[in-house]
Amino acid sequence: MNAPAAVTAEVVGNPLGYPEFMRTIDKVSVVQKTGNTTVYDWNWSLAVFHLQGRHAMTVYQPPPGRPNLGYRITVDSLSGDLGAGRFSLRLYPAGAKRTLAVLSIRMDMRRANYVVRQMAKATRSINRSANISLAASTLLSLRRAVEKSAGYRPGPGAGTELNKPALDLRVLLPLLARGDLVLLDMTGDRLNQISVVGRIDHEVGLVRRVMLDTEAFGSALVPGSYARVVSKQEDGTEFEWGVDLPLVGAKGRMKLTQSGSVVAVDAVQGALRGGKWRFEAQPLAKNATLVVGWTRFDLRSSTWLLQSLIEIDPYMGHGLSAATDVMLVRALRSKTRKLARRGK
């Protein structure tokens, strides 16, 4: 973030100011303030959504004379529609006018309202997706607020084509031993593309078989959906997909093609029309494969509920798109493991 760590901590430590820059919070009222801990209530309404809760925030200043250790801010969910959980934000000075913000979050959203429970029926990964989207919305909203407060103005950026990301495996492999990695390529508030990287501990040929299985790969593109082949031609395979659930139902048609080691999927009709997904499986070792994806799609063209949510908070849309790509890699891993077990 292009703002000093002290400015960032000041913005975070004032929950009464959240409605000014957090688009998914309508109102905040402080219940109690004791020392460095503030207890506050929040609420947010959107159509059939109405979420509320009570949080407790504690701000830890860096030790005297050691500002390089940065700030630590924790927010515990005491009650409400987000269930039990915690935000932990670390703010490290990265120069006089820059801050490195690291957000760790774990929220259990399975006890939310009817709409969220309906979404959970579409996919068991809803809790992971909600955490990723909430984290993205929180960090990006905070960045916009603190940079504005610090007087920073990002320069204009040119549009970019959909491109495979340049990766340094020496840096990434230790991270991939812990989990999957998603990268948001942004110009200001605009999301240019999403890249996702994951490791699957099976040989590359098996992973590629799953990626070329239209029904398996197609249903993984939209978690919780079905996929049915419509036609097979020399230039690719078309399939239709759908999610048959109230409130979150959607359907469309996509085309899968292969060019060398790259599998391409393009949404040609219905929901997500115009979306592009590119994936490549590369061998890391005999029984280890690196999966790299680079994608661009607009969730506003899927369901009315997502359209309403993203129009209010585009950052939430960025996070949901990132979560979709992460869940796709997880689905590929799961389907590869099942195929491997059947082959034994």
C-alpha positions in Angstrom: 0.0 0.0 0.0 1.3 3.4 -0.9 0.8 5.0 2.5 2.8 5.0 5.8 2.2 2.1 8.2 1.0 4.6 10.9 -1.6 6.0 8.5 -2.8 2.5 7.6 -3.1 1.5 11.3 -5.0 4.7 12.1 -7.6 4.0 9.4 -8.0 0.3 10.5 -8.2 1.2 14.1 -11.3 3.5 13.6 -14.3 1.2 12.9 -16.7 4.1 12.8 -15.0 5.1 9.5 -15.6 1.7 7.9 -18.9 2.6 6.2 -17.0 5.3 4.3 -14.8 2.9 2.4 -16.1 -0.7 3.1 -19.0 -1.1 0.7 -20.3 -4.1 2.5 -20.8 -2.3 5.8 -23.7 0.1 6.2 -23.5 1.1 9.8 -21.1 0.7 12.7 -21.7 1.6 16.4 -19.1 1.3 19.1 -20.4 -0.7 22.1 -17.3 -0.4 24.4 -13.8 0.8 24.3 -11.2 -0.4 26.9 -7.5 0.4 26.4 -6.5 -0.8 23.0 -9.6 -2.9 22.4 -12.8 -1.7 20.8 -16.1 -3.7 20.7 -18.5 -2.6 17.9 -21.6 -3.7 16.1 -22.0 -3.7 12.3 -24.7 -4.4 9.8 -25.1 -4.6 6.0 -28.2 -5.1 3.8 -28.6 -6.0 0.2 -31.9 -7.3 -1.3 -32.6 -10.5 0.6 -29.3 -10.2 2.4 -29.2 -8.7 5.9 -26.0 -9.5 7.8 -25.1 -8.1 11.2 -22.7 -9.0 14.0 -20.5 -7.9 16.9 -16.7 -7.7 16.6 -13.9 -7.0 19.1 -10.8 -5.2 17.7 -7.4 -5.0 19.5 -4.6 -2.8 18.1 -1.0 -3.7 19.1 1.5 -0.9 18.5 5.1 -1.7 17.6 7.5 -1.7 20.6 9.2 1.6 21.4 12.2 2.2 19.2 11.4 -0.8 16.9 8.9 0.5 14.3 10.2 -2.1 11.8 8.2 -4.8 13.7 5.0 -3.0 12.5 1.5 -3.1 13.9 -0.7 -6.2 14.7 -4.4 -5.8 14.6 -6.8 -8.6 15.5 -10.6 -8.6 15.0 -12.6 -11.4 16.7 -16.2 -12.2 15.7 -18.1 -12.4 18.9 -21.5 -13.1 17.4 -23.6 -12.6 14.3 -24.1 -13.8 10.7 -20.4 -14.4 9.9 -20.2 -17.0 12.6 -17.0 -17.6 14.7 -13.7 -16.4 13.4 -10.8 -14.0 13.4 -9.1 -11.4 11.2 -5.4 -10.9 11.9 -3.7 -8.0 10.1 0.0 -7.2 10.2 1.3 -3.9 8.9 5.0 -3.7 8.1 6.7 -0.5 7.1 8.2 -0.9 3.6 9.8 2.5 3.4 8.6 6.0 4.6 5.5 6.0 2.4 4.7 2.3 1.8 3.2 -0.5 3.9 3.2 -4.3 3.4 -0.2 -5.5 4.7 -0.6 -9.2 5.5 -4.2 -10.4 6.3 -4.9 -13.8 7.8 -8.6 -14.7 8.0 -10.7 -17.6 9.1 -14.5 -17.3 9.3 -17.1 -20.0 9.5 -20.0 -18.8 7.3 -22.1 -21.9 7.4 -24.3 -20.4 10.0 -25.3 -17.4 7.9 -28.8 -16.6 6.5 -31.0 -18.4 4.0 -29.3 -17.1 0.9 -25.8 -18.1 2.0 -27.1 -21.5 2.9 -28.6 -21.9 -0.5 -25.2 -21.0 -2.0 -23.6 -23.5 0.2 -25.8 -26.2 -1.3 -24.3 -25.3 -4.7 -20.8 -26.2 -3.5 -19.1 -27.4 -0.4 -16.3 -24.9 -1.0 -18.6 -21.9 -0.2 -16.8 -21.3 3.1 -13.4 -21.2 1.5 -14.7 -19.0 -1.3 -16.3 -16.6 1.1 -13.1 -16.3 3.1 -11.1 -15.5 0.0 -13.6 -12.9 -1.3 -13.9 -11.3 2.1 -10.1 -11.1 2.5 -9.8 -9.5 -1.0 -12.6 -7.0 -0.4 -11.1 -6.0 3.0 -7.5 -5.5 1.8 -8.4 -3.7 -1.5 -10.9 -1.4 0.2 -8.3 -0.6 2.9 -5.7 0.1 0.3 -8.0 2.5 -1.5 -8.9 4.3 1.7 -5.3 4.7 3.1 -3.9 5.8 -0.2 -6.5 8.4 -0.5 -5.8 9.6 3.0 -2.1 9.7 2.2 -2.7 11.7 -1.0 -1.5 9.0 -3.3 -3.0 8.8 -6.8 -2.3 5.8 -9.0 -1.4 6.6 -12.6 -3.5 5.5 -15.6 -2.8 2.0 -16.9 -3.2 0.6 -20.4 -5.3 -2.4 -21.1 -3.6 -5.8 -21.2 -4.0 -9.0 -23.2 -4.6 -12.3 -21.4 -1.1 -13.6 -20.9 0.5 -16.5 -19.2 2.2 -15.2 -16.0 6.0 -15.2 -15.7 6.9 -17.3 -12.7 10.1 -17.8 -10.7 9.7 -21.4 -9.5 12.6 -21.1 -7.0 10.4 -18.6 -5.1 7.0 -20.3 -5.6 7.8 -24.0 -4.9 8.1 -23.5 -1.1 4.8 -21.6 -1.1 3.1 -24.3 -3.2 4.1 -26.9 -0.6 1.7 -25.1 1.8 -1.2 -24.4 -0.6 -2.3 -22.9 -3.9 -1.4 -19.4 -5.0 -3.6 -16.8 -6.8 -2.4 -13.5 -8.3 -4.5 -10.5 -9.1 -3.1 -8.4 -11.9 -4.7 -5.0 -11.4 -4.4 -1.4 -12.8 -5.9 0.8 -10.1 -9.3 -0.7 -9.3 -9.5 -2.6 -12.6 -8.8 -6.3 -12.6 -6.9 -7.2 -15.8 -6.6 -11.0 -15.2 -6.2 -13.6 -12.5 -3.5 -16.2 -12.4 -3.5 -19.3 -10.3 -0.8 -21.8 -9.6 -1.0 -25.2 -7.8 0.9 -28.4 -7.4 -0.7 -31.8 -8.0 1.3 -34.8 -6.8 0.7 -37.0 -9.7 2.4 -37.5 -13.1 1.6 -34.9 -15.7 -0.1 -37.3 -18.1 -2.8 -38.1 -15.6 -3.4 -34.4 -14.9 -3.7 -33.6 -18.6 -6.2 -36.4 -19.0 -8.5 -34.8 -16.4 -8.0 -31.4 -18.0 -9.1 -32.8 -21.4 -12.1 -34.6 -19.9 -14.8 -32.1 -20.9 -17.4 -33.1 -18.4 -15.0 -33.3 -15.4 -13.1 -30.2 -16.3 -16.2 -28.3 -17.3 -18.0 -29.0 -14.0 -14.9 -27.9 -12.1 -14.9 -24.5 -13.8 -18.1 -23.5 -11.9 -18.0 -25.3 -8.5 -21.1 -27.3 -7.9 -22.3 -27.3 -11.5 -23.0 -30.1 -14.0 -21.5 -30.3 -17.5 -22.8 -32.1 -20.6 -21.1 -32.5 -24.0 -23.1 -30.9 -26.8 -20.9 -31.5 -29.8 -17.4 -32.6 -30.7 -15.6 -31.1 -33.7 -12.1 -30.9 -35.0 -11.7 -27.4 -33.6 -12.9 -28.3 -30.1 -15.7 -29.6 -27.9 -18.7 -27.6 -26.8 -20.5 -28.4 -23.6 -23.3 -26.8 -21.6 -23.1 -26.3 -17.9 -25.6 -25.3 -15.2 -26.3 -24.9 -11.5 -29.9 -25.9 -10.7 -30.6 -24.1 -7.4 -32.9 -21.3 -6.3 -31.4 -17.8 -6.2 -28.0 -18.9 -7.4 -29.0 -20.9 -10.5 -27.3 -20.3 -13.8 -26.4 -22.0 -17.1 -24.4 -21.4 -20.2 -22.3 -23.0 -23.0 -18.5 -23.3 -23.3 -16.0 -24.5 -25.8 -12.8 -26.5 -24.9 -9.8 -26.6 -27.2 -6.2 -27.7 -27.0 -3.1 -26.0 -28.4 0.1 -27.8 -27.5 0.1 -28.2 -23.8 -2.4 -25.4 -23.2 -6.1 -26.2 -22.6 -8.4 -23.3 -23.5 -12.0 -22.8 -22.4 -14.1 -20.0 -23.7 -17.7 -19.2 -22.6 -19.7 -18.7 -25.8 -23.3 -18.5 -24.6 -25.3 -17.8 -21.5 -23.9 -16.9 -18.1 -20.2 -15.9 -18.1 -20.3 -15.3 -21.9 -17.0 -13.9 -23.0 -15.0 -15.5 -20.2 -11.6 -17.0 -21.0 -9.7 -19.7 -19.1 -6.3 -21.0 -20.0 -4.5 -23.8 -18.2 -1.3 -25.6 -18.6 0.2 -28.7 -16.8 4.0 -28.8 -16.6 6.0 -31.7 -15.1 7.9 -30.9 -11.9 9.1 -34.4 -11.2 8.0 -38.0 -12.0 4.9 -37.7 -9.8 4.6 -34.0 -9.4 2.8 -31.5 -11.8 2.7 -27.7 -11.8 -0.7 -26.4 -12.9 -0.7 -22.8 -14.1 -3.9 -20.9 -15.1 -4.6 -17.4 -16.4 -8.1 -16.3 -16.7 -10.5 -13.4 -17.3 -14.2 -13.6 -16.7 -17.0 -11.4 -15.3 -19.2 -13.0 -12.6 -21.7 -10.2 -13.0 -22.9 -12.1 -16.1 -23.8 -15.2 -14.1 -26.6 -14.6 -11.6 -28.7 -11.6 -10.4 -27.4 -12.1 -6.9 -23.8 -11.9 -7.8 -24.5 -9.0 -10.2 -26.1 -7.1 -7.3 -23.3 -7.9 -4.9 -20.5 -7.0 -7.3 -22.2 -3.8 -8.4 -22.1 -2.6 -4.8 -18.5 -3.9 -4.1 -16.4 -4.7 -7.2 -13.6 -5.8 -4.9 -15.9 -8.6 -3.6 -16.2 -9.7 -7.3 -12.4 -9.7 -7.6 -12.2 -12.0 -4.6 -15.0 -14.3 -5.8 -13.3 -14.6 -9.2 -10.0 -15.5 -7.4 -11.8 -18.0 -5.2 -13.3 -19.6 -8.3 -9.9 -20.2 -9.8 -8.5 -21.6 -6.6 -11.4 -24.0 -6.3 -10.9 -25.1 -9.9 -7.3 -26.1 -9.1 -8.5 -28.0 -6.0 -11.2 -29.7 -8.1 -8.5 -30.8 -10.7 -6.4 -32.2 -7.8 -9.4 -34.1 -6.4 -10.4 -35.5 -9.8 -6.8 -36.5 -10.6 -6.6 -38.4 -7.3 -9.9 -40.2 -8.0 -8.6 -41.2 -11.5 -5.4 -42.4 -10.0 -7.2 -44.6 -7.5 -9.4 -46.1 -10.2 -6.3 -46.9 -12.2 -4.7 -49.0 -9.4 
